[in-house]
Amino acid sequence: MAKIISYTIFILLFVTGCSTDETEYFPEDNVLVEVKAPQTDGWSTKDYINTRNYSEKTTVRKEEDGLNIKIHTLPDTKGTAKSGINTRWANMEDNITFRVIAYKCADAANISTANYAGYGDYRLSGSSVQTNKKLSLLIGTYTFVCYSFGNSNSLAGFDNSTTNVPVSNGQNFMICIKPNISINKAEDSKYTLDNIVFKHLCARYRVLAKAQSGRMSNITACSGSITLPKKTAVYSFTDNTLNVQEENTETVNILWNNPDAMEVYSEYIYLLPQNSAKITVSLDFTVGGKAYTNKSITADGLTFTANNTYYSSIDFSTDQGYIVGGVIWANGNLYYENNEYKFFPNTEDFIGGTNTGEIFYYNALLPYPSLKTDPVKTWNPANDPCSKIAPANTWRTPSSKDFTKLQEAGYTIDAVSGSKKGFKFGNTLFLPYCGYLQSKVSPYYKDKDYRGLYATSDYKYIFVFWNSAYANGKAGCNMPNDYNCPWDAFCIRCIRD
């Protein structure tokens, strides 16, 4: 005799393209296999803590646009067991699917297509388990192969034609072998399989993007990919091994979740075990409002061990200036000396006075007192003194819009840098109070040390900020649009895009 158990299986549309009703026929003496919620054994740092058996590599790359990139890869101890020695079981994430395959044998070494007995599919729902496909077995002794790809996708169908499954990069493949399980007849014809503890057979990896403190503002956007030796892998039930073979290369995407900080971690991705691997990390990101695309760096000789977790720290830095408001602001104000255009080495440096080589008329290549004719009122990039900084045409005088973005980045009033006072913009760029030069009648340098006036490429616009000593107890900054004193001269802080 056989009893008929009817139920509906709902199969995800992206796997089968439809849903279907099926009727399964179970022999009367069969026992229905149910499972308790499985756990994982956590991510190990044992190799790192005890034996230092890992690869650590630092590579630095200098870009022509003034950006420097450094990659440093090492084990990721954040969020793992402190000692890394004792097994730390952890609950699996909700909605994860997993499979249980039964073979009528006492040991995994005896698994074969001939003693295949069936499989069941399950999905975590909180602390309970939902059955997607039922598993019913005769009384006897079995070895159960339990596996999951660590996601909510429905698993591809399985039959007795193989004793292995394929695994690829991006999959958090986990396995648990439970040998020598005896199933006896129960009154309710059910058996509960418990103590399923999955072990990760892939490595976990993420990227930490870091902006340079003191020279950059927050990273507000980031995405990218990692290119590594492409691997095809097959997990074998019989010898409990993940067999990996190398082929060409493969690219896996890396994602960040709404970053807005100086240091931002990506989401985790999962990689097949790698030995002496060369990886290339390529990123698109925005730091200090400035967007960079396809910035890549390669590290060689890395090893990613199964069940271990790693990260690469990608450090962005620059020795060219300060990244804020979407551009790079030079390290110091512009000056002209011995027929050469230069930047002061420090952001707070200025001299102030009538013949210091640092005070420029509007769109004039040479500083005061070089002006011999009436000042121009139309901007000509060929007469931009910033463009003469070597290499030529790399830097430019900021526009009024550039200063507006700088102001929008926020500022600290009377911030002190060295022995000078001024404003600090975007918590990175210090502009000192440097006053300005009135020269129509007789040269007169004024407002030094309590008001900053900086030239722009827009006629009638200068950028002004001042402390409370200048304006009746109030301090601030603005962009006057009615300034019409063409014989006045100002400091310039150059920028590059």
C-alpha positions as CSV (number, residue, x, y, z in Angstrom):
1,M,0.0,0.0,0.0
2,A,1.1,3.6,-0.6
3,K,-0.4,6.7,0.8
4,I,-0.7,9.9,-1.3
5,I,0.5,13.2,0.1
6,S,-0.6,16.2,-2.0
7,Y,1.0,19.6,-1.7
8,T,2.0,22.6,-3.9
9,I,5.6,23.5,-4.6
10,F,6.2,27.1,-5.5
11,I,9.4,27.4,-7.6
12,L,10.9,30.8,-8.2
13,L,10.1,32.2,-11.7
14,F,13.6,33.1,-12.5
15,V,14.6,29.5,-12.2
16,T,11.8,27.6,-13.9
17,G,9.8,30.4,-15.5
18,C,6.5,29.1,-14.0
19,S,4.9,27.5,-11.0
20,T,3.5,24.0,-10.9
21,D,1.5,21.6,-8.9
22,E,2.9,18.2,-8.2
23,T,1.8,15.1,-6.3
24,E,4.5,13.0,-4.6
25,Y,4.0,9.3,-3.8
26,F,5.7,8.1,-0.6
27,P,5.8,4.5,0.4
28,E,3.8,3.8,3.5
29,D,6.9,2.9,5.5
30,N,8.8,6.1,4.5
31,V,9.8,8.6,7.1
32,L,9.5,12.4,6.4
33,V,12.8,14.2,7.1
34,E,12.5,17.6,8.7
35,V,15.4,19.8,9.7
36,K,16.2,22.3,12.5
37,A,17.6,25.7,11.7
38,P,21.3,25.3,10.8
39,Q,24.2,27.4,12.0
40,T,27.6,28.3,10.6
41,D,31.0,27.9,12.2
42,G,31.9,31.6,11.7
43,W,34.8,33.0,9.9
44,S,38.2,31.9,11.1
45,T,41.2,34.0,11.8
46,K,43.2,31.0,13.3
47,D,45.8,31.1,10.5
48,Y,46.4,34.8,11.1
49,I,46.6,34.6,14.9
50,N,48.5,31.4,15.3
51,T,50.7,30.7,12.4
52,R,50.7,34.0,10.4
53,N,50.0,31.8,7.4
54,Y,48.7,34.5,5.1
55,S,49.8,36.8,2.4
56,E,50.3,40.5,3.1
57,K,51.3,42.9,0.3
58,T,51.5,46.6,-0.2
59,T,51.6,48.2,-3.6
60,V,51.7,52.0,-4.3
61,R,50.7,53.7,-7.6
62,K,51.1,57.4,-8.4
63,E,48.7,58.8,-10.9
64,E,49.3,61.7,-13.3
65,D,46.3,63.6,-12.0
66,G,47.9,64.0,-8.5
67,L,46.2,61.0,-6.9
68,N,48.2,58.3,-5.2
69,I,46.8,54.9,-4.5
70,K,48.0,52.2,-2.1
71,I,46.7,48.7,-1.6
72,H,47.4,46.6,1.5
73,T,45.7,43.2,1.8
74,L,45.5,41.3,5.1
75,P,43.1,39.2,7.2
76,D,39.9,40.9,8.3
77,T,39.6,40.4,12.1
78,K,36.7,42.8,12.5
79,G,33.5,41.0,13.3
80,T,35.3,37.6,13.9
81,A,36.2,35.7,17.0
82,K,38.7,37.5,19.1
83,S,41.0,34.6,19.6
84,G,40.3,33.0,16.2
85,I,41.1,29.6,17.9
86,N,37.8,28.3,19.2
87,T,34.9,27.5,16.8
88,R,32.3,30.1,17.1
89,W,28.9,29.0,15.8
90,A,26.7,31.7,14.4
91,N,23.1,31.8,13.2
92,M,22.7,31.9,9.4
93,E,21.0,34.9,7.8
94,D,17.3,34.8,7.3
95,N,15.9,33.6,3.9
96,I,18.9,31.5,3.0
97,T,18.1,28.3,1.0
98,F,20.0,25.0,1.6
99,R,19.7,21.4,0.4
100,V,19.9,18.1,2.2
101,I,20.9,15.0,0.0
102,A,20.6,11.5,1.4
103,Y,22.8,8.5,0.5
104,K,22.1,5.0,1.9
105,C,25.6,4.5,3.4
106,A,27.2,5.0,6.8
107,D,30.2,7.1,5.5
108,A,30.8,9.8,2.9
109,A,33.6,7.7,1.3
110,N,30.9,5.2,0.2
111,I,28.7,7.8,-1.5
112,S,27.9,6.8,-5.0
113,T,25.2,7.3,-7.6
114,A,23.9,3.9,-6.8
115,N,23.0,4.6,-3.2
116,Y,21.4,8.0,-3.8
117,A,18.2,8.1,-1.9
118,G,16.8,11.6,-2.6
119,Y,17.0,15.2,-1.6
120,G,15.0,18.0,0.1
121,D,15.2,21.8,-0.2
122,Y,14.7,24.2,2.7
123,R,14.6,27.9,3.5
124,L,15.3,29.7,6.7
125,S,12.5,31.9,8.0
126,G,13.5,33.4,11.3
127,S,14.4,30.6,13.7
128,S,12.2,28.1,11.8
129,V,12.7,26.2,8.5
130,Q,10.3,26.1,5.6
131,T,10.2,23.1,3.3
132,N,10.5,23.9,-0.4
133,K,10.9,20.2,-1.4
134,K,10.2,17.3,0.9
135,L,12.6,14.5,1.6
136,S,11.2,11.1,2.5
137,L,13.3,8.0,3.3
138,L,13.0,4.4,4.2
139,I,14.2,3.2,7.6
140,G,18.0,2.7,7.5
141,T,21.4,4.3,7.9
142,Y,22.3,7.3,5.8
143,T,25.0,9.9,5.1
144,F,23.5,13.4,4.6
145,V,25.3,16.0,2.4
146,C,24.0,19.5,3.3
147,Y,25.1,22.5,1.3
148,S,24.1,26.1,0.6
149,F,25.3,28.9,-1.7
150,G,24.6,31.4,1.0
151,N,21.7,33.2,-0.8
152,S,18.0,33.1,-1.3
153,N,18.1,31.7,-4.8
154,S,16.3,28.4,-5.5
155,L,18.7,25.6,-6.1
156,A,19.1,23.8,-9.4
157,G,17.5,20.3,-9.5
158,F,19.5,17.3,-8.4
159,D,19.4,13.6,-9.4
160,N,21.6,10.5,-9.1
161,S,23.7,11.2,-12.1
162,T,26.5,12.9,-10.1
163,T,28.1,13.1,-6.7
164,N,29.3,16.7,-6.9
165,V,28.2,20.3,-7.5
166,P,29.8,23.2,-9.3
167,V,30.9,26.3,-7.4
168,S,32.0,29.7,-8.6
169,N,33.3,33.1,-7.4
170,G,30.6,35.2,-5.7
171,Q,29.0,32.2,-4.0
172,N,29.2,31.8,-0.2
173,F,29.4,28.0,-0.6
174,M,28.9,26.1,2.6
175,I,28.9,22.4,3.4
176,C,28.0,20.0,6.3
177,I,28.5,16.2,6.1
178,K,26.5,14.2,8.6
179,P,27.5,10.5,8.3
180,N,26.1,7.4,10.0
181,I,22.6,8.7,10.7
182,S,20.1,6.0,11.6
183,I,16.5,6.6,10.8
184,N,14.0,4.4,12.6
185,K,10.2,4.2,12.4
186,A,8.5,6.9,14.4
187,E,4.9,7.1,15.4
188,D,4.4,10.3,13.4
189,S,6.6,9.0,10.5
190,K,8.9,12.0,10.9
191,Y,12.6,12.4,11.6
192,T,14.3,15.7,12.6
193,L,17.8,16.3,11.4
194,D,19.6,18.7,13.7
195,N,23.1,20.0,14.5
196,I,23.7,21.1,10.9
197,V,26.7,23.4,11.2
198,F,27.9,24.7,7.8
199,K,31.5,25.4,7.1
200,H,32.5,28.0,4.5
201,L,34.6,26.5,1.7
202,C,35.2,29.9,0.1
203,A,37.0,33.0,1.4
204,R,35.2,36.2,2.4
205,Y,36.6,39.5,1.1
206,R,35.8,43.2,1.1
207,V,37.5,46.5,0.4
208,L,38.1,49.4,2.7
209,A,38.4,52.7,0.8
210,K,40.3,55.4,2.8
211,A,40.6,59.1,2.2
212,Q,43.7,60.9,3.4
213,S,43.1,62.6,6.7
214,G,43.8,66.4,6.6
215,R,43.8,66.6,2.8
216,M,40.5,65.1,1.7
217,S,36.9,65.2,2.6
218,N,34.5,62.3,2.9
219,I,34.1,59.5,0.3
220,T,30.5,59.9,-0.8
221,A,30.3,57.4,-3.6
222,C,32.2,54.2,-4.4
223,S,31.8,51.2,-6.6
224,G,34.2,48.9,-8.3
225,S,35.3,45.4,-9.2
226,I,38.0,42.9,-8.4
227,T,39.8,41.0,-11.2
228,L,41.4,37.7,-10.2
229,P,42.5,34.4,-11.7
230,K,39.2,32.8,-12.9
231,K,38.5,29.6,-11.1
232,T,36.1,26.8,-11.8
233,A,35.5,24.6,-8.8
234,V,33.7,21.3,-8.1
235,Y,32.8,20.1,-4.7
236,S,33.0,16.4,-4.4
237,F,30.7,14.6,-1.9
238,T,32.9,11.5,-1.7
239,D,36.1,13.1,-0.5
240,N,34.7,16.3,0.9
241,T,37.0,18.6,-1.2
242,L,36.6,21.6,-3.3
243,N,38.6,21.0,-6.4
244,V,39.7,24.3,-8.0
245,Q,41.1,24.8,-11.5
246,E,42.6,28.0,-12.9
247,E,41.5,29.6,-16.1
248,N,42.2,33.1,-17.6
249,T,40.7,35.9,-15.4
250,E,37.3,36.8,-13.9
251,T,35.8,40.1,-12.6
252,V,33.5,40.2,-9.6
253,N,31.7,43.5,-8.7
254,I,32.2,45.2,-5.3
255,L,29.5,47.5,-3.9
256,W,29.3,50.1,-1.1
257,N,26.1,51.0,0.7
258,N,25.6,54.8,0.7
259,P,29.1,55.7,1.8
260,D,29.7,59.1,3.5
261,A,32.9,59.0,5.6
262,M,36.6,59.1,5.4
263,E,36.8,55.3,5.7
264,V,34.1,53.1,4.1
265,Y,33.9,49.4,3.9
266,S,32.3,47.6,0.9
267,E,29.9,44.8,1.1
268,Y,31.4,41.3,1.4
269,I,32.0,39.2,-1.7
270,Y,33.0,35.6,-1.8
271,L,36.0,34.1,-3.6
272,L,37.1,30.6,-4.3
273,P,40.4,29.7,-2.5
274,Q,43.3,31.3,-4.3
275,N,47.0,30.5,-4.0
276,S,49.6,33.2,-5.0
277,A,46.9,35.1,-6.8
278,K,47.3,38.4,-8.6
279,I,44.2,40.6,-8.0
280,T,43.4,44.0,-9.5
281,V,41.0,46.3,-7.7
282,S,39.3,48.9,-9.9
283,L,37.2,51.7,-8.4
284,D,34.9,54.6,-9.3
285,F,34.6,57.0,-6.4
286,T,33.9,60.5,-5.2
287,V,36.1,62.1,-2.5
288,G,35.8,65.7,-1.4
289,G,33.2,66.2,-4.1
290,K,35.7,65.2,-6.8
291,A,34.9,62.2,-9.0
292,Y,37.5,59.6,-10.1
293,T,36.8,56.8,-12.5
294,N,38.5,53.5,-13.3
295,K,41.3,53.9,-10.7
296,S,43.0,50.5,-10.5
297,I,45.8,48.9,-8.5
298,T,47.2,45.4,-8.6
299,A,48.6,43.3,-5.8
300,D,50.4,40.0,-6.4
301,G,51.2,36.9,-4.5
302,L,48.0,36.8,-2.4
303,T,46.6,33.7,-0.8
304,F,42.9,33.4,0.2
305,T,42.2,30.4,2.3
306,A,38.8,28.7,2.7
307,N,36.7,29.8,5.7
308,N,39.0,32.9,6.2
309,T,38.0,36.5,5.8
310,Y,40.2,39.2,4.3
311,Y,40.1,42.8,3.2
312,S,42.2,45.2,1.0
313,S,42.7,48.7,2.3
314,I,42.8,51.0,-0.7
315,D,44.3,54.3,0.5
316,F,43.9,57.5,-1.5
317,S,46.3,60.3,-0.9
318,T,47.8,63.3,-2.7
319,D,50.9,65.5,-2.2
320,Q,49.5,68.0,-4.7
321,G,47.1,69.8,-2.3
322,Y,43.7,69.5,-0.7
323,I,40.7,67.8,-2.3
324,V,37.5,69.7,-1.4
325,G,34.7,71.2,-3.3
326,G,35.3,68.9,-6.3
327,V,38.8,70.0,-7.2
328,I,42.4,69.9,-5.9
329,W,43.5,73.1,-4.2
330,A,47.2,73.8,-4.3
331,N,49.4,73.2,-1.2
332,G,50.1,77.0,-0.9
333,N,49.4,80.3,-2.5
334,L,51.0,81.2,-5.9
335,Y,54.1,83.4,-6.1
336,Y,56.6,84.4,-8.8
337,E,60.3,84.4,-8.2
338,N,63.4,84.4,-10.4
339,N,61.3,84.0,-13.6
340,E,59.6,80.9,-12.1
341,Y,56.0,80.3,-10.9
342,K,55.9,78.4,-7.6
343,F,53.6,77.5,-4.7
344,F,54.4,78.3,-1.1
345,P,55.2,74.9,0.4
346,N,52.7,75.3,3.3
347,T,49.0,76.2,3.1
348,E,49.4,79.0,5.8
349,D,52.4,80.7,4.1
350,F,52.1,84.3,2.8
351,I,54.4,87.3,3.2
352,G,52.2,90.3,2.4
353,G,53.5,93.5,1.1
354,T,54.2,95.5,-2.1
355,N,57.0,93.5,-3.7
356,T,56.7,89.9,-2.6
357,G,55.7,88.3,-5.9
358,E,52.5,86.9,-4.5
359,I,50.0,89.7,-5.3
360,F,48.4,89.6,-8.8
361,Y,46.2,91.9,-10.8
362,Y,43.2,90.4,-12.7
363,N,44.4,88.1,-15.5
364,A,47.9,89.4,-15.4
365,L,50.8,86.9,-15.8
366,L,53.3,88.9,-13.6
367,P,52.7,90.1,-10.0
368,Y,52.7,93.6,-8.8
369,P,54.3,96.0,-9.7
370,S,54.4,94.7,-13.3
371,L,51.2,96.3,-14.5
372,K,52.0,99.1,-16.9
373,T,48.7,99.7,-18.7
374,D,45.0,99.7,-17.6
375,P,43.8,96.4,-16.2
376,V,41.9,94.0,-18.5
377,K,38.3,93.1,-17.8
378,T,38.0,89.9,-19.9
379,W,39.5,86.6,-18.9
380,N,42.0,85.1,-21.2
381,P,43.3,81.6,-20.1
382,A,46.6,82.3,-21.8
383,N,47.2,85.0,-19.2
384,D,46.4,82.8,-16.2
385,P,49.5,82.7,-14.0
386,C,48.4,79.4,-12.5
387,S,48.7,77.7,-15.9
388,K,52.4,78.4,-15.9
389,I,53.1,76.1,-13.0
390,A,55.0,73.1,-14.3
391,P,53.7,71.0,-16.0
392,A,52.1,73.8,-18.0
393,N,48.3,74.0,-18.2
394,T,47.7,71.7,-15.2
395,W,46.5,74.3,-12.8
396,R,44.1,77.3,-13.1
397,T,42.8,80.2,-11.2
398,P,39.5,79.3,-9.4
399,S,36.2,80.6,-10.7
400,S,33.6,82.1,-8.5
401,K,31.7,78.8,-8.8
402,D,34.7,77.0,-7.4
403,F,34.8,79.2,-4.4
404,T,31.1,78.8,-3.9
405,K,31.5,75.0,-3.8
406,L,34.4,75.5,-1.4
407,Q,32.2,77.6,0.8
408,E,29.4,75.0,0.7
409,A,31.8,72.4,2.0
410,G,31.6,74.2,5.3
411,Y,34.2,76.2,7.1
412,T,35.8,76.9,10.5
413,I,36.4,80.6,11.4
414,D,39.8,81.7,12.6
415,A,41.2,78.2,12.3
416,V,44.9,78.3,13.3
417,S,47.5,76.7,11.1
418,G,51.1,77.2,12.1
419,S,51.4,80.8,13.3
420,K,48.6,82.1,10.9
421,K,44.9,82.6,11.3
422,G,42.3,82.1,8.6
423,F,39.4,79.9,7.5
424,K,39.5,76.1,7.2
425,F,37.2,74.8,4.4
426,G,35.7,71.3,4.3
427,N,37.8,70.5,7.4
428,T,40.8,70.3,5.0
429,L,41.9,73.4,3.2
430,F,43.3,76.3,5.2
431,L,43.3,79.7,3.6
432,P,45.2,82.4,5.6
433,Y,44.1,86.0,6.1
434,C,46.3,87.7,3.5
435,G,44.6,91.0,2.8
436,Y,45.1,92.8,-0.5
437,L,47.0,95.6,-2.3
438,Q,45.5,98.9,-3.2
439,S,47.8,100.5,-5.8
440,K,45.8,103.2,-7.8
441,V,47.3,106.2,-6.0
442,S,50.1,104.8,-3.9
443,P,50.7,101.1,-3.0
444,Y,49.0,100.3,0.2
445,Y,48.8,96.8,1.6
446,K,45.8,96.5,4.0
447,D,43.6,94.1,6.0
448,K,46.5,91.6,6.5
449,D,45.9,89.1,9.3
450,Y,42.2,89.6,9.7
451,R,40.7,89.4,6.2
452,G,41.3,87.1,3.2
453,L,40.7,88.3,-0.3
454,Y,41.4,85.8,-3.1
455,A,41.3,86.3,-6.9
456,T,38.9,84.5,-9.2
457,S,38.8,84.2,-12.9
458,D,35.5,86.2,-13.0
459,Y,35.9,89.9,-13.3
460,K,34.2,91.9,-10.4
461,Y,34.3,88.7,-8.3
462,I,36.7,88.2,-5.5
463,F,36.3,85.7,-2.6
464,V,36.3,87.4,0.8
465,F,36.3,86.0,4.3
466,W,36.9,87.9,7.5
467,N,37.0,87.6,11.3
468,S,35.0,89.3,13.9
469,A,37.6,92.1,14.3
470,Y,36.7,93.4,10.8
471,A,32.9,93.4,10.8
472,N,31.5,94.6,14.1
473,G,31.9,91.3,16.0
474,K,30.7,89.1,13.1
475,A,32.7,86.8,10.9
476,G,31.9,85.0,7.6
477,C,32.7,84.8,3.9
478,N,31.0,85.9,0.7
479,M,31.5,86.5,-3.1
480,P,30.9,90.2,-3.8
481,N,29.4,90.8,-7.3
482,D,29.8,94.5,-7.4
483,Y,33.5,94.8,-6.9
484,N,35.0,97.2,-9.4
485,C,38.5,98.1,-8.3
486,P,40.7,96.9,-11.2
487,W,43.8,98.4,-9.6
488,D,43.6,96.2,-6.6
489,A,45.7,93.0,-6.5
490,F,45.1,89.8,-4.6
491,C,46.6,86.5,-3.6
492,I,45.8,83.4,-5.8
493,R,45.3,79.8,-4.6
494,C,45.4,77.7,-7.8
495,I,43.3,74.6,-8.4
496,R,43.4,71.6,-10.7
497,D,40.4,69.6,-11.9
